């Protein structure tokens, strides 16, 4: 539901994950995280480029109603039943509205449809502005493992 005074999606907006097309790509390339978050996630241009060279990448634009608000990318290896949240970002203008939470719920719904999916993994760089607290509130638990300086967490799906 759009806020008529600002023409922005409101708190009751429906969050969906949709394919990014050549018509919508520029909308997602303009999305940015805050300055204090730049070191925690690659920009969307890098992510889309990487996705096009990785056959196991699954990526979608995050919408609140009809407004592009973020980006999500999954490493989706159905052959090994490994599912890894590779990229996740909500534009700085749309953070704190619950869109990230609902987008992650949609992603978990998708992963649960994948062969033998029992967990979703994610890694994050610790520090001020890190998404670690968000993932923990969602239910991810640190595994004690590190991957290239990032802490690994998992979410049980069963």
N, CA and C atoms as an extended XYZ file, in Angstrom:
474
Properties=species:S:1:pos:R:3:atomname:S:1:resname:S:1:resid:I:1 pbc="F F F"
N         0.844       -1.172        0.000 N   UNK     1
C         0.000        0.000        0.000 CA  UNK     1
C         0.895        1.243        0.000 C   UNK     1
N         0.709        2.122       -0.961 N   UNK     2
C         1.541        3.306       -1.122 CA  UNK     2
C         1.061        4.451       -0.243 C   UNK     2
N         2.016        5.152        0.355 N   UNK     3
C         1.720        6.351        1.136 CA  UNK     3
C         1.468        7.475        0.131 C   UNK     3
N         0.249        7.963        0.088 N   UNK     4
C        -0.142        8.959       -0.923 CA  UNK     4
C         0.631       10.275       -0.789 C   UNK     4
N         1.098       10.637        0.400 N   UNK     5
C         1.793       11.909        0.582 CA  UNK     5
C         3.225       11.873        0.068 C   UNK     5
N         3.852       10.684        0.063 N   UNK     6
C         5.254       10.590       -0.373 CA  UNK     6
C         5.430        9.754       -1.619 C   UNK     6
N         4.370        9.090       -2.083 N   UNK     7
C         4.431        8.190       -3.223 CA  UNK     7
C         5.440        7.068       -2.987 C   UNK     7
N         5.614        6.704       -1.720 N   UNK     8
C         6.514        5.629       -1.319 CA  UNK     8
C         5.675        4.474       -0.786 C   UNK     8
N         6.200        3.243       -0.878 N   UNK     9
C         5.441        2.129       -0.311 CA  UNK     9
C         5.324        2.290        1.193 C   UNK     9
N         4.170        1.959        1.731 N   UNK    10
C         3.937        2.084        3.165 CA  UNK    10
C         4.289        0.816        3.914 C   UNK    10
N         4.073        0.841        5.211 N   UNK    11
C         4.406       -0.297        6.067 CA  UNK    11
C         3.601       -1.542        5.701 C   UNK    11
N         2.423       -1.367        5.119 N   UNK    12
C         1.571       -2.503        4.771 CA  UNK    12
C         1.826       -3.011        3.348 C   UNK    12
N         2.897       -2.545        2.713 N   UNK    13
C         3.203       -2.960        1.342 CA  UNK    13
C         3.437       -4.461        1.274 C   UNK    13
N         3.063       -5.054        0.181 N   UNK    14
C         3.321       -6.464       -0.063 CA  UNK    14
C         4.722       -6.607       -0.637 C   UNK    14
N         5.530       -7.452        0.005 N   UNK    15
C         6.913       -7.665       -0.432 CA  UNK    15
C         6.975       -8.922       -1.280 C   UNK    15
N         7.568       -8.780       -2.475 N   UNK    16
C         7.711       -9.901       -3.397 CA  UNK    16
C         9.129       -9.935       -3.938 C   UNK    16
N         9.524      -11.107       -4.416 N   UNK    17
C        10.800      -11.297       -5.102 CA  UNK    17
C        10.469      -11.551       -6.569 C   UNK    17
N        11.063      -10.729       -7.443 N   UNK    18
C        10.747      -10.853       -8.871 CA  UNK    18
C        12.023      -10.883       -9.698 C   UNK    18
N        11.909      -11.544      -10.838 N   UNK    19
C        13.019      -11.595      -11.763 CA  UNK    19
C        13.406      -10.177      -12.191 C   UNK    19
N        14.698       -9.957      -12.332 N   UNK    20
C        15.191       -8.677      -12.846 CA  UNK    20
C        15.336       -8.832      -14.351 C   UNK    20
N        14.772       -7.909      -15.095 N   UNK    21
C        14.807       -7.959      -16.553 CA  UNK    21
C        15.629       -6.783      -17.091 C   UNK    21
N        15.862       -6.775      -18.385 N   UNK    22
C        16.602       -5.643      -18.955 CA  UNK    22
C        15.825       -4.343      -18.766 C   UNK    22
N        14.496       -4.437      -18.665 N   UNK    23
C        13.681       -3.239      -18.450 CA  UNK    23
C        13.775       -2.726      -17.010 C   UNK    23
N        14.030       -3.617      -16.058 N   UNK    24
C        14.061       -3.198      -14.652 CA  UNK    24
C        15.471       -3.110      -14.076 C   UNK    24
N        16.465       -3.551      -14.813 N   UNK    25
C        17.828       -3.605      -14.293 CA  UNK    25
C        18.306       -2.267      -13.747 C   UNK    25
N        18.088       -1.183      -14.457 N   UNK    26
C        18.595        0.120      -14.007 CA  UNK    26
C        17.989        0.531      -12.668 C   UNK    26
N        16.744        0.124      -12.393 N   UNK    27
C        16.129        0.416      -11.090 CA  UNK    27
C        16.942       -0.203       -9.962 C   UNK    27
N        17.448       -1.405      -10.180 N   UNK    28
C        18.200       -2.114       -9.138 CA  UNK    28
C        19.647       -1.641       -9.046 C   UNK    28
N        20.177       -1.156      -10.144 N   UNK    29
C        21.545       -0.636      -10.111 CA  UNK    29
C        21.620        0.684       -9.347 C   UNK    29
N        20.504        1.383       -9.228 N   UNK    30
C        20.467        2.658       -8.487 CA  UNK    30
C        20.315        2.476       -6.970 C   UNK    30
N        19.924        1.290       -6.543 N   UNK    31
C        19.723        1.054       -5.111 CA  UNK    31
C        21.069        1.005       -4.388 C   UNK    31
N        21.135        1.614       -3.212 N   UNK    32
C        22.388        1.690       -2.444 CA  UNK    32
C        22.107        1.504       -0.960 C   UNK    32
N        23.074        0.919       -0.278 N   UNK    33
C        23.005        0.863        1.184 CA  UNK    33
C        23.617        2.142        1.732 C   UNK    33
N        23.487        2.359        3.040 N   UNK    34
C        24.057        3.541        3.672 CA  UNK    34
C        25.575        3.520        3.649 C   UNK    34
N        26.178        4.685        3.829 N   UNK    35
C        27.643        4.799        3.812 CA  UNK    35
C        28.299        3.854        4.813 C   UNK    35
N        27.691        3.690        6.002 N   UNK    36
C        28.292        2.827        7.017 CA  UNK    36
C        28.102        1.338        6.722 C   UNK    36
N        27.412        1.007        5.620 N   UNK    37
C        27.165       -0.388        5.255 CA  UNK    37
C        27.909       -0.802        3.993 C   UNK    37
N        28.591        0.134        3.345 N   UNK    38
C        29.233       -0.132        2.056 CA  UNK    38
C        30.224       -1.291        2.102 C   UNK    38
N        30.886       -1.483        3.239 N   UNK    39
C        31.889       -2.549        3.346 CA  UNK    39
C        31.290       -3.919        3.632 C   UNK    39
N        29.962       -4.000        3.756 N   UNK    40
C        29.332       -5.253        4.137 CA  UNK    40
C        28.638       -5.972        2.983 C   UNK    40
N        28.425       -5.292        1.872 N   UNK    41
C        27.750       -5.934        0.736 CA  UNK    41
C        28.217       -5.271       -0.557 C   UNK    41
N        28.448       -6.097       -1.569 N   UNK    42
C        28.844       -5.572       -2.881 CA  UNK    42
C        27.666       -4.811       -3.486 C   UNK    42
N        27.991       -3.860       -4.367 N   UNK    43
C        26.896       -3.140       -5.014 CA  UNK    43
C        26.189       -4.077       -5.993 C   UNK    43
N        24.992       -3.706       -6.370 N   UNK    44
C        24.158       -4.589       -7.179 CA  UNK    44
C        24.716       -4.836       -8.575 C   UNK    44
N        25.464       -3.899       -9.129 N   UNK    45
C        26.061       -4.118      -10.451 CA  UNK    45
C        27.054       -5.280      -10.393 C   UNK    45
N        27.869       -5.306       -9.355 N   UNK    46
C        28.823       -6.404       -9.183 CA  UNK    46
C        28.068       -7.719       -8.986 C   UNK    46
N        27.035       -7.699       -8.168 N   UNK    47
C        26.269       -8.914       -7.894 CA  UNK    47
C        25.607       -9.465       -9.152 C   UNK    47
N        24.987       -8.612       -9.943 N   UNK    48
C        24.331       -9.070      -11.173 CA  UNK    48
C        25.370       -9.626      -12.146 C   UNK    48
N        26.516       -8.971      -12.242 N   UNK    49
C        27.579       -9.464      -13.123 CA  UNK    49
C        28.045      -10.846      -12.656 C   UNK    49
N        28.294      -11.005      -11.366 N   UNK    50
C        28.723      -12.302      -10.840 CA  UNK    50
C        27.669      -13.372      -11.096 C   UNK    50
N        26.420      -13.015      -10.930 N   UNK    51
C        25.332      -13.974      -11.133 CA  UNK    51
C        25.305      -14.499      -12.562 C   UNK    51
N        25.642      -13.649      -13.512 N   UNK    52
C        25.607      -14.072      -14.916 CA  UNK    52
C        26.738      -15.026      -15.274 C   UNK    52
N        27.748      -15.113      -14.421 N   UNK    53
C        28.863      -16.018      -14.677 CA  UNK    53
C        28.869      -17.215      -13.738 C   UNK    53
N        27.866      -17.308      -12.867 N   UNK    54
C        27.756      -18.438      -11.929 CA  UNK    54
C        26.430      -19.149      -12.186 C   UNK    54
N        26.490      -20.341      -12.790 N   UNK    55
C        25.245      -21.032      -13.133 CA  UNK    55
C        24.368      -21.389      -11.931 C   UNK    55
N        24.924      -21.430      -10.747 N   UNK    56
C        24.130      -21.768       -9.564 CA  UNK    56
C        23.596      -20.530       -8.834 C   UNK    56
N        23.783      -19.379       -9.422 N   UNK    57
C        23.252      -18.145       -8.821 CA  UNK    57
C        21.772      -17.999       -9.174 C   UNK    57
N        20.997      -17.658       -8.177 N   UNK    58
C        19.571      -17.347       -8.331 CA  UNK    58
C        19.403      -15.972       -7.711 C   UNK    58
N        18.952      -14.995       -8.484 N   UNK    59
C        18.827      -13.643       -7.942 CA  UNK    59
C        17.497      -13.033       -8.332 C   UNK    59
N        17.043      -12.128       -7.455 N   UNK    60
C        15.759      -11.481       -7.664 CA  UNK    60
C        15.805      -10.059       -7.128 C   UNK    60
N        14.944       -9.242       -7.681 N   UNK    61
C        14.721       -7.918       -7.142 CA  UNK    61
C        13.683       -8.011       -6.038 C   UNK    61
N        13.865       -7.207       -5.011 N   UNK    62
C        12.909       -7.152       -3.913 CA  UNK    62
C        12.012       -5.938       -4.148 C   UNK    62
N        10.715       -6.176       -4.159 N   UNK    63
C         9.732       -5.110       -4.362 CA  UNK    63
C         8.872       -4.952       -3.123 C   UNK    63
N         8.525       -3.709       -2.817 N   UNK    64
C         7.472       -3.390       -1.857 CA  UNK    64
C         6.352       -2.809       -2.718 C   UNK    64
N         5.270       -3.546       -2.837 N   UNK    65
C         4.241       -3.255       -3.844 CA  UNK    65
C         4.933       -3.191       -5.200 C   UNK    65
N         4.923       -2.055       -5.864 N   UNK    66
C         5.546       -1.955       -7.189 CA  UNK    66
C         6.879       -1.203       -7.165 C   UNK    66
N         7.393       -0.919       -5.976 N   UNK    67
C         8.629       -0.151       -5.846 CA  UNK    67
C         9.814       -1.077       -5.598 C   UNK    67
N        10.857       -1.013       -6.448 N   UNK    68
C        12.070       -1.781       -6.178 CA  UNK    68
C        12.761       -1.235       -4.925 C   UNK    68
N        13.003       -2.119       -3.941 N   UNK    69
C        13.598       -1.671       -2.675 CA  UNK    69
C        14.873       -2.420       -2.312 C   UNK    69
N        15.183       -3.523       -3.005 N   UNK    70
C        16.364       -4.288       -2.624 CA  UNK    70
C        16.700       -5.378       -3.625 C   UNK    70
N        17.677       -6.185       -3.225 N   UNK    71
C        18.232       -7.222       -4.091 CA  UNK    71
C        18.606       -8.419       -3.229 C   UNK    71
N        18.368       -9.619       -3.748 N   UNK    72
C        18.758      -10.843       -3.063 CA  UNK    72
C        19.369      -11.813       -4.074 C   UNK    72
N        20.418      -12.512       -3.639 N   UNK    73
C        21.046      -13.515       -4.499 CA  UNK    73
C        21.387      -14.737       -3.656 C   UNK    73
N        21.062      -15.888       -4.197 N   UNK    74
C        21.244      -17.160       -3.530 CA  UNK    74
C        22.207      -18.011       -4.342 C   UNK    74
N        23.128      -18.685       -3.675 N   UNK    75
C        23.892      -19.755       -4.312 CA  UNK    75
C        23.038      -20.994       -4.129 C   UNK    75
N        22.518      -21.523       -5.220 N   UNK    76
C        21.490      -22.557       -5.223 CA  UNK    76
C        22.058      -23.816       -5.870 C   UNK    76
N        22.651      -24.680       -5.046 N   UNK    77
C        23.260      -25.908       -5.552 CA  UNK    77
C        22.378      -27.100       -5.169 C   UNK    77
N        21.392      -27.371       -6.014 N   UNK    78
C        20.443      -28.456       -5.744 CA  UNK    78
C        21.129      -29.816       -5.800 C   UNK    78
N        22.204      -29.955       -6.575 N   UNK    79
C        22.913      -31.232       -6.662 CA  UNK    79
C        23.516      -31.638       -5.322 C   UNK    79
N        23.986      -30.674       -4.549 N   UNK    80
C        24.596      -30.947       -3.244 CA  UNK    80
C        23.679      -30.548       -2.089 C   UNK    80
N        22.488      -30.060       -2.406 N   UNK    81
C        21.540      -29.558       -1.393 CA  UNK    81
C        22.182      -28.494       -0.517 C   UNK    81
N        22.896      -27.551       -1.168 N   UNK    82
C        23.536      -26.434       -0.465 CA  UNK    82
C        22.908      -25.129       -0.936 C   UNK    82
N        22.455      -24.354        0.039 N   UNK    83
C        21.768      -23.104       -0.255 CA  UNK    83
C        22.377      -22.021        0.625 C   UNK    83
N        22.893      -20.989       -0.037 N   UNK    84
C        23.697      -19.984        0.653 CA  UNK    84
C        23.222      -18.595        0.247 C   UNK    84
N        22.776      -17.836        1.212 N   UNK    85
C        22.378      -16.457        0.942 CA  UNK    85
C        23.649      -15.678        0.621 C   UNK    85
N        23.838      -15.379       -0.646 N   UNK    86
C        25.072      -14.806       -1.154 CA  UNK    86
C        25.059      -13.287       -1.045 C   UNK    86
N        23.951      -12.659       -1.411 N   UNK    87
C        23.820      -11.203       -1.312 CA  UNK    87
C        22.418      -10.861       -0.848 C   UNK    87
N        22.360       -9.827       -0.046 N   UNK    88
C        21.068       -9.372        0.443 CA  UNK    88
C        21.215       -7.901        0.803 C   UNK    88
N        20.415       -7.061        0.181 N   UNK    89
C        20.482       -5.638        0.494 CA  UNK    89
C        19.122       -4.992        0.344 C   UNK    89
N        18.898       -4.021        1.209 N   UNK    90
C        17.733       -3.146        1.118 CA  UNK    90
C        18.283       -1.731        0.996 C   UNK    90
N        17.775       -0.986        0.038 N   UNK    91
C        18.214        0.394       -0.177 CA  UNK    91
C        18.066        1.194        1.115 C   UNK    91
N        19.023        2.090        1.339 N   UNK    92
C        19.036        2.883        2.577 CA  UNK    92
C        17.722        3.627        2.826 C   UNK    92
N        17.024        4.030        1.765 N   UNK    93
C        15.765        4.765        1.929 CA  UNK    93
C        14.629        3.894        2.462 C   UNK    93
N        14.788        2.567        2.335 N   UNK    94
C        13.697        1.660        2.676 CA  UNK    94
C        14.011        0.763        3.872 C   UNK    94
N        15.147        0.966        4.497 N   UNK    95
C        15.492        0.160        5.657 CA  UNK    95
C        14.631        0.549        6.861 C   UNK    95
N        14.434       -0.413        7.756 N   UNK    96
C        13.667       -0.158        8.975 CA  UNK    96
C        12.165       -0.210        8.788 C   UNK    96
N        11.698       -0.664        7.649 N   UNK    97
C        10.259       -0.732        7.373 CA  UNK    97
C         9.726       -2.163        7.353 C   UNK    97
N        10.604       -3.137        7.590 N   UNK    98
C        10.184       -4.535        7.580 CA  UNK    98
C        10.306       -5.211        6.230 C   UNK    98
N        10.733       -4.481        5.207 N   UNK    99
C        10.823       -5.085        3.877 CA  UNK    99
C        11.882       -6.181        3.829 C   UNK    99
N        13.007       -5.971        4.501 N   UNK   100
C        14.067       -6.978        4.519 CA  UNK   100
C        13.597       -8.268        5.176 C   UNK   100
N        12.891       -8.121        6.288 N   UNK   101
C        12.353       -9.284        7.011 CA  UNK   101
C        11.426      -10.088        6.103 C   UNK   101
N        10.502       -9.382        5.446 N   UNK   102
C         9.541      -10.071        4.572 CA  UNK   102
C        10.217      -10.656        3.341 C   UNK   102
N        11.226       -9.989        2.826 N   UNK   103
C        11.961      -10.530        1.687 CA  UNK   103
C        12.685      -11.812        2.089 C   UNK   103
N        13.268      -11.816        3.283 N   UNK   104
C        13.954      -13.012        3.759 CA  UNK   104
C        12.955      -14.153        3.983 C   UNK   104
N        11.763      -13.838        4.457 N   UNK   105
C        10.721      -14.863        4.568 CA  UNK   105
C        10.394      -15.462        3.200 C   UNK   105
N        10.273      -14.611        2.165 N   UNK   106
C         9.993      -15.094        0.807 CA  UNK   106
C        11.143      -15.980        0.320 C   UNK   106
N        12.392      -15.587        0.624 N   UNK   107
C        13.542      -16.387        0.210 CA  UNK   107
C        13.517      -17.750        0.901 C   UNK   107
N        13.236      -17.770        2.180 N   UNK   108
C        13.168      -19.031        2.920 CA  UNK   108
C        12.064      -19.917        2.323 C   UNK   108
N        10.933      -19.335        1.972 N   UNK   109
C         9.859      -20.094        1.329 CA  UNK   109
C        10.368      -20.743        0.049 C   UNK   109
N        11.136      -19.984       -0.738 N   UNK   110
C        11.691      -20.527       -1.980 CA  UNK   110
C        12.674      -21.669       -1.680 C   UNK   110
N        13.596      -21.443       -0.757 N   UNK   111
C        14.611      -22.453       -0.456 CA  UNK   111
C        13.960      -23.747        0.019 C   UNK   111
N        12.883      -23.646        0.782 N   UNK   112
C        12.194      -24.844        1.259 CA  UNK   112
C        11.645      -25.696        0.121 C   UNK   112
N        11.471      -25.123       -1.066 N   UNK   113
C        10.985      -25.888       -2.220 CA  UNK   113
C        12.116      -26.597       -2.949 C   UNK   113
N        13.350      -26.324       -2.595 N   UNK   114
C        14.512      -26.889       -3.272 CA  UNK   114
C        14.786      -28.306       -2.748 C   UNK   114
N        15.422      -29.145       -3.555 N   UNK   115
C        15.676      -30.536       -3.148 CA  UNK   115
C        16.477      -30.650       -1.853 C   UNK   115
N        15.936      -31.418       -0.924 N   UNK   116
C        16.606      -31.754        0.338 CA  UNK   116
C        17.123      -30.544        1.111 C   UNK   116
N        16.429      -29.430        1.027 N   UNK   117
C        16.854      -28.221        1.745 CA  UNK   117
C        16.564      -28.385        3.229 C   UNK   117
N        17.619      -28.338        4.050 N   UNK   118
C        17.446      -28.438        5.495 CA  UNK   118
C        17.975      -27.211        6.218 C   UNK   118
N        18.822      -26.425        5.526 N   UNK   119
C        19.353      -25.221        6.144 CA  UNK   119
C        19.701      -24.197        5.076 C   UNK   119
N        19.709      -22.955        5.507 N   UNK   120
C        20.141      -21.837        4.671 CA  UNK   120
C        21.340      -21.218        5.375 C   UNK   120
N        22.421      -21.081        4.641 N   UNK   121
C        23.637      -20.497        5.197 CA  UNK   121
C        23.779      -19.051        4.757 C   UNK   121
N        24.480      -18.277        5.575 N   UNK   122
C        24.819      -16.897        5.238 CA  UNK   122
C        26.136      -16.586        5.941 C   UNK   122
N        26.892      -15.655        5.395 N   UNK   123
C        28.077      -15.164        6.104 CA  UNK   123
C        28.016      -13.650        6.107 C   UNK   123
N        28.667      -13.078        7.104 N   UNK   124
C        28.647      -11.622        7.233 CA  UNK   124
C        29.931      -11.156        7.892 C   UNK   124
N        30.302       -9.939        7.552 N   UNK   125
C        31.453       -9.292        8.169 CA  UNK   125
C        30.957       -8.641        9.452 C   UNK   125
N        31.578       -8.951       10.590 N   UNK   126
C        31.143       -8.304       11.834 CA  UNK   126
C        31.576       -6.837       11.865 C   UNK   126
N        30.862       -6.036       12.633 N   UNK   127
C        31.226       -4.635       12.790 CA  UNK   127
C        30.012       -3.742       12.811 C   UNK   127
N        30.242       -2.455       13.064 N   UNK   128
C        29.170       -1.465       13.121 CA  UNK   128
C        28.517       -1.336       11.755 C   UNK   128
N        27.228       -1.576       11.676 N   UNK   129
C        26.505       -1.537       10.406 CA  UNK   129
C        26.349       -2.906        9.779 C   UNK   129
N        26.928       -3.933       10.397 N   UNK   130
C        26.855       -5.294        9.888 CA  UNK   130
C        25.423       -5.829        9.965 C   UNK   130
N        25.052       -6.715        9.037 N   UNK   131
C        23.723       -7.324        9.100 CA  UNK   131
C        23.626       -8.474       10.102 C   UNK   131
N        24.696       -8.782       10.824 N   UNK   132
C        24.698       -9.920       11.742 CA  UNK   132
C        23.541       -9.919       12.716 C   UNK   132
N        23.269       -8.789       13.343 N   UNK   133
C        22.173       -8.714       14.318 CA  UNK   133
C        20.820       -9.007       13.660 C   UNK   133
N        20.632       -8.489       12.456 N   UNK   134
C        19.399       -8.757       11.713 CA  UNK   134
C        19.233      -10.259       11.482 C   UNK   134
N        20.304      -10.920       11.021 N   UNK   135
C        20.225      -12.359       10.768 CA  UNK   135
C        19.946      -13.134       12.056 C   UNK   135
N        20.577      -12.738       13.143 N   UNK   136
C        20.351      -13.428       14.419 CA  UNK   136
C        18.903      -13.266       14.878 C   UNK   136
N        18.350      -12.072       14.749 N   UNK   137
C        16.944      -11.858       15.132 CA  UNK   137
C        16.011      -12.714       14.282 C   UNK   137
N        16.411      -12.949       13.035 N   UNK   138
C        15.591      -13.758       12.137 CA  UNK   138
C        15.632      -15.235       12.526 C   UNK   138
N        16.709      -15.645       13.201 N   UNK   139
C        16.823      -17.049       13.615 CA  UNK   139
C        18.106      -17.735       13.181 C   UNK   139
N        18.961      -17.040       12.464 N   UNK   140
C        20.252      -17.610       12.085 CA  UNK   140
C        21.118      -17.745       13.333 C   UNK   140
N        21.909      -18.806       13.373 N   UNK   141
C        22.799      -19.084       14.497 CA  UNK   141
C        24.222      -19.220       13.958 C   UNK   141
N        25.168      -18.556       14.610 N   UNK   142
C        26.566      -18.664       14.183 CA  UNK   142
C        27.029      -20.114       14.308 C   UNK   142
N        27.806      -20.558       13.323 N   UNK   143
C        28.311      -21.935       13.310 CA  UNK   143
C        29.686      -22.043       13.955 C   UNK   143
N        30.354      -20.915       14.182 N   UNK   144
C        31.725      -20.940       14.681 CA  UNK   144
C        32.738      -21.003       13.548 C   UNK   144
N        32.239      -21.116       12.318 N   UNK   145
C        33.124      -21.156       11.150 CA  UNK   145
C        33.337      -19.755       10.613 C   UNK   145
N        34.456      -19.588        9.926 N   UNK   146
C        34.749      -18.342        9.218 CA  UNK   146
C        35.004      -18.666        7.765 C   UNK   146
N        34.601      -17.757        6.897 N   UNK   147
C        34.847      -17.898        5.466 CA  UNK   147
C        35.418      -16.589        4.969 C   UNK   147
N        36.709      -16.569        4.736 N   UNK   148
C        37.387      -15.379        4.218 CA  UNK   148
C        37.116      -14.151        5.097 C   UNK   148
N        37.226      -14.341        6.429 N   UNK   149
C        37.026      -13.241        7.366 CA  UNK   149
C        35.583      -12.950        7.718 C   UNK   149
N        34.652      -13.710        7.152 N   UNK   150
C        33.236      -13.527        7.452 CA  UNK   150
C        32.761      -14.642        8.376 C   UNK   150
N        31.864      -14.302        9.296 N   UNK   151
C        31.281      -15.287       10.196 CA  UNK   151
C        30.135      -16.005        9.493 C   UNK   151
N        30.101      -17.322        9.614 N   UNK   152
C        29.076      -18.137        8.954 CA  UNK   152
C        27.953      -18.428        9.944 C   UNK   152
N        26.729      -18.262        9.492 N   UNK   153
C        25.537      -18.575       10.277 CA  UNK   153
C        24.624      -19.464        9.468 C   UNK   153
N        23.773      -20.207       10.180 N   UNK   154
C        22.816      -21.056        9.456 CA  UNK   154
C        21.439      -20.932       10.077 C   UNK   154
N        20.459      -21.168        9.242 N   UNK   155
C        19.061      -21.179        9.646 CA  UNK   155
C        18.519      -22.556        9.333 C   UNK   155
N        18.043      -23.260       10.355 N   UNK   156
C        17.426      -24.573       10.146 CA  UNK   156
C        16.076      -24.377        9.495 C   UNK   156
N        15.780      -25.158        8.473 N   UNK   157
C        14.529      -25.018        7.730 CA  UNK   157
C        13.489      -26.060        8.125 C   UNK   157
N        13.913      -27.140        8.759 N   UNK   158
C        12.985      -28.222        9.106 CA  UNK   158
C        12.288      -27.951       10.416 C   UNK   158
